[in-house]
Structure formats: structure tokens, C-alpha cells
Amino acid sequence: MNILHTIEPLNCWTYFEEITKIPRASKKEEKIRKYLIDFAQKEKLEYVIDGAGNVIIKKPATANQENKPAVILQSHMDMVCEKNSDSTHNFDSDSIDIYIDSDWVKAKDTTLGADNGIGIAMQMAVLSAKNLEHPALECLFTVDEETGLYGASNLDSTVLTGKTLINLDSEEEGEFCIGCAGGMDTLAELTFEKEETPADYFFFTVKISGLQGGHSGEDINKGRANAIKILSRYISILKSKTDLRITRINGGNLRNAIAREAQAVLAVPFQDKELVRVEVNNYIHEVETEYAKTENQLTIDLDSSETQAFVFPKTISDRLVRALLDCPHGVIEMNESISTLVETSTNLAAIKTTDKGVFIETSQRSASELKKKEISTIVGHTFASIGARVTFGKNYPGWEPNFDSSILKKSESIYTAVFHQKPIVKVIHAGLECGVIAQKYPSLDMISFGPTILGAHSPSEKISISSVQKCWALLTAILKEA
């Protein structure tokens, strides 16, 4: 069924709806890459696939634009795959279930993939358009952006000739981004052998759900709760009052998303069975009060569970809970020059019980390379102190802002002329591929903009229809004057 076939700009929304039907999780971009190649062949456009799997589709200049330098349009193929715990959606095979709600396009129980599907759709609409004026175009579609900007990091340094790059991965219409934070991951693996469950223990499951979650960069300063932190605090309360044991603990999903859900299977002596319920009731009131302004859907559920044969050793449980509580999460420092901009942050992203023990994922962001490494070291020491093996993942650079950028000045002028108001120019506390691409092509003049997307990286993700219309008008006007 074509849900978006009556919305302007028609081509843009048609391509977007087609994209929502294509599975495109990070590191699994084969189907969306084939879709882009098939599109290029159908439109009789030149295309290149580099060694990283990035796709570049080229379109010649229109009449009287041939002498201008080529312009690069850029977006990423992959999407964050998050869903509600009761959803049966399979991101490897199922289409996103989209619908329209007033000015918004949304998805049922999953991420929408507007980040960055709408960027792909706008590029395709430009490439297929027959009535637009523009210089030669090089449309770059990168892979695996969401898990560490791997496609951009491994981009072939010889395939692009353009001097100007427009990134279409920003999420607030009316804003031009000209800089961003760098990031890295800090991972911890705590290995141990489980031990036999003591006699006469009562098993139960505690589950934290209903949190907003959100982007670990752009939403980190909004006071939202972290489900792993909330769960760890409850376990700590019980641990101080009874001989609590952990059988399983899981929470969060992706390194670039704030943990929305977490659950654990726990055990206490049968004589303390009632303590579990009493303490959870007290704790619910405490947490609801703490997050009254940001988490009005917070739920803490308690259910009995089947008896388990094995549990974490008590010393391991104690150390793990202490480390989860001690691990910093949230804003570490604000920017000295821009008071509303986060300088440095860290995200306690996920914990998973494995056959060997537990695996913990965190991510750090900062505009300062030094401060990024400092907070990563602190997080690493937190888990190393309990005997975990700590490793450091992908480390990508920030994008240094250039307030004298030619494309910025031109875009500001065009925006003001078209919409009769000035755009906002900003630096963001999130990762964009511009900084990484700049390492491959240091002379590029770059800007990033896009339509309004709310709730990115969570099942509440939605995109504003009217903002897409404005972005399309802006993009086509810029290309005409580029």
C-alpha cells in the first residue's frame, strides 16, 4: 500500500516509502545498496561502488551549469533498528509499518529510519528530476554510519571531485550545522563461572520500560532516565537488605541510543520474598518523583520467575552492581563558548548476559579529543577495577566549524530570501560524517541540514512533512545557485 503517494514533494516521499520497505540495519546494507544500483541503472546514471561498499551516483550538469564545480550530496544507507519489547518486527526481513499522523510520518512500534532514509530519498529525487537546474552532482551514500561512521572512515579518497559537500543528515529544519563532536566506544567484558543456586531461593524478574530513550548525543542533556541505571539502583537496594543473587541482566541495545529498557532475573531467600515487593513499591515512588518531568511513561514490573539452577557468584554480583552505579552517564561538561552546547558526555548504552559472563557497551562524545579520551579512560577504569577486560572501539574525529564557509554564507542568504527569516547556525553534540570525510578530502567546503526528525534512535521517531517540503525547496534553490 502506498501511504505517502499524495504528499509533496511526490518523488521524495515515493522514494522514502520504498526505502522503508528495505531492511537496512548497520552492516547489513546489501539490499539498500542493490536498490540504489538498480535505480542508477534505470536512470542511466554513472555509479561507483568503493571498497567499503559506499555507493556514488553521478549526474551531469544541466544546461549552462557545466562550468561549475561538482557538488556532493551525502547521506548514509543504514538505520538504527530499535523496537518496543512487545514488537515482533524482524529488521532483517520486515518493512517498516508507517502511517501519517497530522504533520508527521511515524512508524508502529519501531524506529522509522527517517535518519537517514529521508536524505537518501532527497538525493534520489534530485538525481531523477528532469526539471531542476544544477551543476554536476556526486551523490554519496555511505554504509554503517550508525555504529561508528565506518563507511565514511573507509571512503575511497579518489572517487569524489566536488569542492562542496552538502550532508543531509541533520534533524532540525531551519538550522545549518557546521561542526560536530567526535566519539569513541569503551567496551567491557566481565567473565566468570556461574555457581549453583543456594537452596530455598525465590526467583523473580524485574523489568524497567516505558522510557523515552533517544539519541545518545543530541538527547543526552534532556534529563532522560537510563534504564540500566534505574535497574542497578533497585538491585543495589535489595542487595543491601538480603542475600540477593543475579541470574541474568540485560539492558539497552545500541551504543548510540540511551537505554530505554532493562530487565534482570534475580533471586532472594524465600524468607525475604515479601521484601522484594515492598522495596519495589517504595522505589517506584522514588523514581517517578525523580523523573516526573521527563519520564511519565516509566514502568517497573515485577513477576515471579522459574527457579534457575545457576546464579552469578555473590562477589561478582556485588562488583558488577557497584560498577554499573559508579559508571558515569550523561553530560560531563558544557561548552565554555556556547552555553547550550554539550562539550563532553558519556552513555552507559547496553549490558548483555553471555555464556561467558556479561558484556557492557558505552560510548563517549566530545568536541575535544583530549576530553573524549579522558572520560573514556574513567569509564574504562570503572570496569577494569572489578576485573573486566576493557577495550576501546572506533574513535572518530569531530568536525571543526568554519564560520567563514562559502556554502554556509550562500545557504544562509538563500534561506533568508526563500523563507523570509534567518536560519540558525550551530555546532552539535552528535556524530556526523563530515569530519571523517574531511580527513579524506581536506579541501571540501561543507554544511549539513535536513528536515525535522524527533525521537531519532527510538520507536517514537517521526518526521515532519512540512519540514521536508521546506528542505526540498532549500536544497533545489542551493543547487541552482551553487
C-alpha positions as CSV (number, residue, x, y, z in Angstrom):
1,M,0.0,0.0,0.0
2,N,1.3,3.5,-0.9
3,I,0.8,5.6,2.2
4,L,2.7,8.7,1.2
5,H,1.8,8.9,-2.5
6,T,-0.2,12.2,-2.2
7,I,2.4,14.2,-0.2
8,E,4.6,16.8,-1.8
9,P,7.3,16.6,-3.0
10,L,5.9,13.5,-4.6
11,N,9.2,11.9,-5.8
12,C,10.9,12.4,-2.5
13,W,8.1,10.7,-0.5
14,T,7.7,8.0,-3.0
15,Y,11.4,7.1,-2.7
16,F,11.2,7.4,1.1
17,E,8.3,4.9,1.3
18,E,10.2,2.5,-1.0
19,I,13.2,2.8,1.3
20,T,11.1,1.9,4.4
21,K,10.3,-1.4,2.8
22,I,14.0,-2.4,2.5
23,P,15.8,-3.9,5.5
24,R,19.0,-1.8,6.1
25,A,20.4,-2.4,9.6
26,S,24.0,-1.3,10.1
27,K,26.5,-3.8,8.5
28,K,23.5,-5.3,6.5
29,E,23.2,-2.8,3.7
30,E,23.2,-5.3,0.8
31,K,19.6,-4.8,-0.1
32,I,19.6,-1.0,0.0
33,R,22.8,-0.9,-2.0
34,K,21.3,-3.1,-4.7
35,Y,18.2,-0.8,-4.7
36,L,20.5,2.2,-5.3
37,I,22.4,0.4,-8.1
38,D,19.2,-0.7,-9.8
39,F,18.0,3.0,-9.6
40,A,21.2,4.3,-11.2
41,Q,20.9,1.7,-14.0
42,K,17.3,2.6,-14.6
43,E,18.1,6.3,-14.7
44,K,21.2,5.6,-16.9
45,L,23.5,7.3,-14.4
46,E,27.1,6.5,-13.8
47,Y,27.8,4.9,-10.4
48,V,30.8,3.6,-8.4
49,I,31.0,1.2,-5.5
50,D,34.2,1.6,-3.5
51,G,36.0,-0.9,-1.4
52,A,33.9,-0.1,1.8
53,G,30.6,-0.7,0.0
54,N,29.8,3.0,-0.3
55,V,27.8,4.0,-3.4
56,I,28.5,7.1,-5.5
57,I,26.0,8.0,-8.2
58,K,26.9,10.8,-10.6
59,K,24.7,13.1,-12.7
60,P,25.9,15.5,-15.3
61,A,25.3,19.2,-15.0
62,T,22.2,20.8,-16.6
63,A,22.4,23.4,-19.4
64,N,24.5,26.4,-18.6
65,Q,25.8,24.8,-15.4
66,E,28.6,22.8,-17.0
67,N,31.5,25.1,-15.9
68,K,30.7,25.0,-12.2
69,P,32.5,22.6,-9.9
70,A,30.6,19.4,-9.0
71,V,28.5,19.4,-5.8
72,I,28.5,16.4,-3.5
73,L,25.2,15.4,-1.7
74,Q,25.7,12.9,1.1
75,S,23.6,10.6,3.3
76,H,24.0,7.2,4.9
77,M,22.3,3.9,4.0
78,D,21.9,2.3,7.4
79,M,19.3,2.9,10.1
80,V,19.1,2.4,13.9
81,C,17.0,-0.7,14.5
82,E,15.1,-0.2,17.8
83,K,11.7,-1.6,18.7
84,N,9.4,-1.9,21.6
85,S,9.8,-5.0,23.7
86,D,6.4,-6.4,22.7
87,S,7.0,-5.9,18.9
88,T,7.5,-8.9,16.7
89,H,9.1,-6.9,13.9
90,N,12.1,-8.5,12.2
91,F,14.5,-5.8,11.0
92,D,16.2,-8.4,8.7
93,S,13.1,-9.1,6.7
94,D,10.1,-6.8,7.5
95,S,9.1,-3.5,6.1
96,I,8.7,-0.6,8.5
97,D,5.0,-0.1,9.2
98,I,4.5,3.6,8.5
99,Y,1.5,5.9,8.9
100,I,0.6,9.6,8.8
101,D,-0.4,11.5,11.9
102,S,-1.2,15.1,11.1
103,D,2.1,16.7,10.0
104,W,4.1,13.7,11.0
105,V,5.1,10.4,9.4
106,K,5.6,7.7,12.1
107,A,6.3,4.0,12.5
108,K,4.4,1.5,14.6
109,D,6.5,0.2,17.5
110,T,9.9,0.6,15.7
111,T,12.3,3.3,14.6
112,L,11.1,4.9,11.3
113,G,14.5,5.2,9.6
114,A,14.0,8.8,8.6
115,D,17.5,9.0,9.9
116,N,18.8,8.9,7.2
117,G,16.3,7.5,4.8
118,I,14.9,10.9,4.1
119,G,18.4,12.0,3.0
120,I,18.6,9.1,0.6
121,A,15.2,10.0,-0.8
122,M,16.1,13.6,-1.4
123,Q,19.2,12.6,-3.3
124,M,17.3,10.2,-5.4
125,A,14.6,12.8,-6.1
126,V,17.3,15.2,-7.3
127,L,19.0,12.5,-9.4
128,S,15.8,11.5,-11.1
129,A,14.4,15.1,-11.6
130,K,14.2,16.3,-15.2
131,N,13.4,20.0,-14.5
132,L,16.0,21.1,-11.9
133,E,19.0,23.3,-12.6
134,H,22.2,22.1,-11.0
135,P,25.9,21.6,-11.6
136,A,27.4,18.2,-11.9
137,L,26.3,16.1,-8.9
138,E,28.1,13.3,-7.0
139,C,25.6,11.6,-4.6
140,L,27.5,9.7,-1.9
141,F,25.6,7.0,0.0
142,T,27.7,5.6,2.9
143,V,27.4,2.4,4.8
144,D,27.5,1.7,8.5
145,E,27.3,5.2,9.9
146,E,25.3,4.4,13.0
147,T,27.8,2.1,14.6
148,G,30.9,4.2,14.1
149,L,31.0,6.0,10.8
150,Y,32.8,3.1,9.2
151,G,31.7,3.8,5.6
152,A,33.0,7.3,5.8
153,S,36.2,6.3,7.5
154,N,37.0,3.8,4.7
155,L,35.8,6.0,1.8
156,D,38.0,5.9,-1.3
157,S,39.9,9.1,-1.3
158,T,39.9,9.3,-5.2
159,V,36.3,8.9,-6.2
160,L,35.0,12.4,-5.5
161,T,35.9,15.5,-7.5
162,G,33.4,18.1,-6.0
163,K,34.6,21.0,-3.9
164,T,31.4,21.5,-1.9
165,L,29.6,18.8,0.2
166,I,26.0,19.1,1.5
167,N,25.3,16.5,4.2
168,L,21.6,15.7,4.5
169,D,21.7,14.0,8.0
170,S,20.7,16.9,10.3
171,E,17.4,16.8,12.1
172,E,16.0,20.3,12.7
173,E,14.7,22.3,9.8
174,G,15.9,25.9,9.8
175,E,19.3,25.0,11.3
176,F,22.6,24.7,9.5
177,C,25.2,22.5,11.2
178,I,28.8,23.4,10.6
179,G,30.5,21.3,13.3
180,C,30.1,18.3,15.5
181,A,31.6,16.2,18.3
182,G,33.9,13.3,17.9
183,G,33.2,10.0,19.5
184,M,34.5,6.6,20.6
185,D,33.4,3.4,22.3
186,T,34.5,1.8,25.6
187,L,33.6,-1.8,26.0
188,A,34.0,-4.1,29.0
189,E,33.7,-7.9,29.3
190,L,33.5,-9.5,32.7
191,T,34.0,-13.3,32.6
192,F,33.2,-15.7,35.3
193,E,31.8,-19.2,36.1
194,K,28.3,-19.3,37.5
195,E,27.7,-21.3,40.7
196,E,24.8,-23.5,41.9
197,T,21.8,-21.7,43.3
198,P,21.6,-22.0,47.1
199,A,18.7,-23.9,48.5
200,D,15.3,-22.3,49.2
201,Y,15.6,-19.2,46.9
202,F,12.7,-17.3,45.3
203,F,13.3,-16.2,41.7
204,F,11.7,-13.1,40.1
205,T,12.1,-10.8,37.1
206,V,12.2,-7.0,37.4
207,K,11.7,-5.0,34.2
208,I,12.2,-1.3,33.5
209,S,10.3,0.0,30.4
210,G,8.4,3.0,29.0
211,L,11.4,5.3,29.0
212,Q,11.9,7.9,26.2
213,G,15.5,6.8,25.3
214,G,16.7,8.8,22.4
215,H,19.9,9.8,20.7
216,S,22.9,9.5,23.0
217,G,24.3,12.8,21.7
218,E,21.5,15.2,20.9
219,D,19.3,14.0,23.7
220,I,21.9,13.4,26.4
221,N,21.2,16.7,28.1
222,K,17.4,16.4,28.3
223,G,17.3,14.7,31.7
224,R,16.0,11.4,30.4
225,A,16.4,8.3,32.5
226,N,18.7,5.4,31.7
227,A,17.0,2.0,32.3
228,I,20.3,0.3,33.2
229,K,20.9,2.9,35.9
230,I,17.4,2.6,37.3
231,L,17.6,-1.2,37.4
232,S,21.1,-1.2,39.0
233,R,19.8,1.1,41.8
234,Y,16.9,-1.3,42.6
235,I,19.3,-4.3,42.7
236,S,21.6,-2.3,45.0
237,I,18.8,-1.5,47.4
238,L,17.8,-5.2,47.6
239,K,21.4,-6.3,47.9
240,S,21.9,-4.2,51.0
241,K,19.0,-5.9,52.7
242,T,19.2,-9.5,51.7
243,D,21.5,-12.1,50.1
244,L,20.5,-11.3,46.5
245,R,21.8,-13.2,43.5
246,I,21.7,-12.4,39.8
247,T,21.0,-14.9,37.2
248,R,20.6,-12.7,34.2
249,I,20.8,-9.0,33.5
250,N,20.2,-7.3,30.1
251,G,19.5,-3.7,29.1
252,G,19.8,-1.2,26.3
253,N,20.6,-2.2,22.7
254,L,22.7,0.3,20.7
255,R,25.8,2.3,21.7
256,N,24.3,5.5,20.2
257,A,21.0,5.2,22.0
258,I,20.0,5.9,25.6
259,A,18.9,2.7,27.2
260,R,15.0,2.6,27.2
261,E,14.5,-0.8,28.7
262,A,16.3,-3.2,31.1
263,Q,15.5,-6.4,33.0
264,A,17.1,-8.8,35.3
265,V,16.3,-12.3,36.7
266,L,17.1,-12.1,40.4
267,A,16.8,-14.4,43.5
268,V,16.5,-13.8,47.2
269,P,16.0,-16.3,50.1
270,F,12.3,-17.4,50.3
271,Q,12.0,-15.7,53.7
272,D,12.7,-12.3,52.0
273,K,10.1,-12.8,49.2
274,E,7.8,-10.1,50.5
275,L,10.8,-7.7,50.8
276,V,11.0,-7.7,47.0
277,R,7.5,-6.2,46.6
278,V,7.8,-3.8,49.4
279,E,11.1,-2.3,48.1
280,V,9.9,-2.1,44.5
281,N,6.8,-0.1,45.6
282,N,9.0,2.3,47.6
283,Y,11.4,2.5,44.7
284,I,8.7,3.2,42.1
285,H,7.6,6.3,44.0
286,E,11.2,7.5,44.4
287,V,12.0,7.1,40.6
288,E,8.6,8.6,39.5
289,T,9.3,11.7,41.6
290,E,12.8,12.0,40.3
291,Y,11.8,11.8,36.6
292,A,8.3,13.4,36.9
293,K,9.2,16.0,34.2
294,T,10.8,13.7,31.6
295,E,9.5,10.1,32.0
296,N,5.8,10.0,32.5
297,Q,5.5,6.5,31.0
298,L,8.1,4.9,33.2
299,T,7.1,1.4,34.3
300,I,8.7,-1.0,36.8
301,D,7.2,-4.5,36.5
302,L,7.8,-7.4,38.9
303,D,6.9,-11.0,38.2
304,S,7.8,-14.4,39.7
305,S,10.2,-16.5,37.6
306,E,11.1,-20.1,37.3
307,T,13.8,-21.4,39.6
308,Q,17.3,-21.3,37.9
309,A,20.0,-23.8,38.5
310,F,22.9,-21.4,38.4
311,V,23.5,-17.8,39.6
312,F,26.3,-15.2,39.5
313,P,28.8,-15.6,42.3
314,K,28.0,-13.2,45.1
315,T,31.3,-11.4,44.8
316,I,30.7,-10.9,41.0
317,S,27.1,-9.6,41.6
318,D,28.4,-7.1,44.2
319,R,31.2,-5.8,41.9
320,L,29.0,-5.6,38.9
321,V,26.3,-3.6,40.5
322,R,28.8,-1.3,42.1
323,A,30.5,-0.6,38.7
324,L,27.1,0.0,37.0
325,L,26.3,2.5,39.6
326,D,29.7,4.1,39.5
327,C,29.9,4.3,35.7
328,P,29.3,7.9,34.7
329,H,26.4,8.6,32.4
330,G,25.1,11.8,30.9
331,V,26.6,15.3,30.5
332,I,30.2,15.6,31.8
333,E,30.9,19.2,30.8
334,M,29.2,22.0,28.8
335,N,31.0,24.1,26.2
336,E,32.7,27.2,27.5
337,S,31.9,29.4,24.4
338,I,28.4,28.1,23.6
339,S,26.5,27.7,26.9
340,T,23.7,25.5,25.4
341,L,26.2,23.1,23.7
342,V,27.3,19.9,25.5
343,E,31.1,19.6,25.3
344,T,31.6,16.1,26.7
345,S,29.3,13.3,27.5
346,T,29.1,9.5,28.1
347,N,26.4,6.9,27.6
348,L,26.0,3.7,29.5
349,A,24.4,2.1,26.5
350,A,23.9,-1.7,27.0
351,I,24.6,-4.7,29.1
352,K,24.1,-8.3,27.9
353,T,24.5,-11.6,29.8
354,T,26.5,-14.0,27.7
355,D,27.7,-17.6,28.1
356,K,31.0,-16.3,29.5
357,G,29.6,-13.6,31.8
358,V,28.4,-10.1,30.9
359,F,29.3,-7.6,28.2
360,I,28.9,-3.8,28.7
361,E,28.9,-1.2,25.9
362,T,29.4,2.5,26.4
363,S,30.1,5.5,24.1
364,Q,31.8,8.8,24.7
365,R,31.5,12.1,22.8
366,S,33.4,15.4,22.9
367,A,34.4,18.3,20.8
368,S,37.8,18.0,22.5
369,E,39.9,15.0,21.6
370,L,41.7,15.2,25.0
371,K,38.4,15.3,27.0
372,K,37.0,12.5,24.9
373,K,39.9,10.3,25.9
374,E,39.8,11.4,29.5
375,I,36.2,10.3,30.0
376,S,36.7,7.1,28.1
377,T,39.6,6.3,30.4
378,I,37.5,7.0,33.5
379,V,34.7,4.7,32.2
380,G,37.3,2.0,31.4
381,H,38.9,2.2,34.8
382,T,35.4,1.8,36.4
383,F,35.0,-1.6,34.8
384,A,38.7,-2.6,34.9
385,S,38.6,-2.2,38.7
386,I,36.1,-5.1,39.0
387,G,38.3,-7.4,36.9
388,A,36.7,-6.7,33.5
389,R,38.6,-6.8,30.3
390,V,38.3,-3.3,28.8
391,T,38.8,-2.5,25.1
392,F,38.3,0.7,23.1
393,G,36.3,0.7,19.9
394,K,36.1,3.0,16.9
395,N,37.4,6.5,17.5
396,Y,36.2,9.1,15.0
397,P,37.1,12.8,14.8
398,G,34.9,15.8,15.3
399,W,34.2,18.4,12.6
400,E,35.9,21.7,13.2
401,P,33.4,24.6,12.4
402,N,34.2,27.1,9.7
403,F,32.1,30.2,10.2
404,D,33.6,31.8,7.0
405,S,32.4,28.9,4.8
406,S,31.3,29.9,1.3
407,I,28.5,27.3,1.2
408,L,27.3,28.4,4.6
409,K,27.1,32.1,3.5
410,K,25.3,31.1,0.3
411,S,22.9,28.8,2.1
412,E,22.1,31.5,4.7
413,S,21.4,34.1,2.0
414,I,19.1,31.7,0.1
415,Y,17.2,30.5,3.2
416,T,16.5,34.1,4.2
417,A,15.3,35.0,0.7
418,V,13.1,32.0,0.3
419,F,11.6,31.8,3.8
420,H,11.9,35.5,5.0
421,Q,13.7,34.5,8.2
422,K,17.3,33.8,9.2
423,P,18.4,30.2,9.8
424,I,20.2,29.1,12.9
425,V,23.9,28.2,12.6
426,K,25.0,25.6,15.1
427,V,27.6,23.0,16.2
428,I,26.0,19.8,17.5
429,H,26.9,17.2,20.2
430,A,26.5,14.2,17.8
431,G,28.5,12.5,15.2
432,L,28.3,13.5,11.6
433,E,30.3,12.0,8.7
434,C,31.6,15.4,7.7
435,G,34.6,15.3,10.0
436,V,35.6,11.9,8.8
437,I,35.1,12.7,5.1
438,A,37.2,15.9,5.6
439,Q,40.2,13.7,6.5
440,K,39.9,12.1,3.1
441,Y,39.1,15.4,1.3
442,P,40.5,18.2,3.4
443,S,39.7,21.0,0.9
444,L,35.9,20.4,1.0
445,D,33.6,23.2,2.0
446,M,30.8,21.5,3.9
447,I,27.4,22.1,5.5
448,S,24.7,19.9,6.9
449,F,20.9,20.4,7.1
450,G,17.8,18.4,7.0
451,P,14.1,18.2,7.9
452,T,12.8,18.0,11.5
453,I,13.1,14.5,12.9
454,L,12.1,13.9,16.5
455,G,12.8,10.8,18.6
456,A,15.6,9.5,16.4
457,H,17.1,6.2,17.5
458,S,13.9,5.3,19.3
459,P,10.4,3.9,18.4
460,S,9.0,7.3,18.8
461,E,10.9,8.6,15.8
462,K,8.9,10.8,13.5
463,I,9.5,13.2,10.6
464,S,7.7,16.5,9.9
465,I,6.0,16.6,6.4
466,S,6.0,20.3,6.2
467,S,9.7,20.5,7.1
468,V,10.6,18.1,4.3
469,Q,8.8,20.4,1.9
470,K,10.9,23.3,3.1
471,C,14.2,21.4,2.9
472,W,13.4,20.3,-0.6
473,A,12.8,23.9,-1.7
474,L,16.0,24.9,0.0
475,L,18.1,22.2,-1.5
476,T,16.9,22.8,-5.0
477,A,17.5,26.5,-4.7
478,I,21.0,26.0,-3.4
479,L,21.8,23.6,-6.3
480,K,20.6,26.2,-8.8
481,E,22.9,28.9,-7.4
482,A,25.8,26.6,-6.4
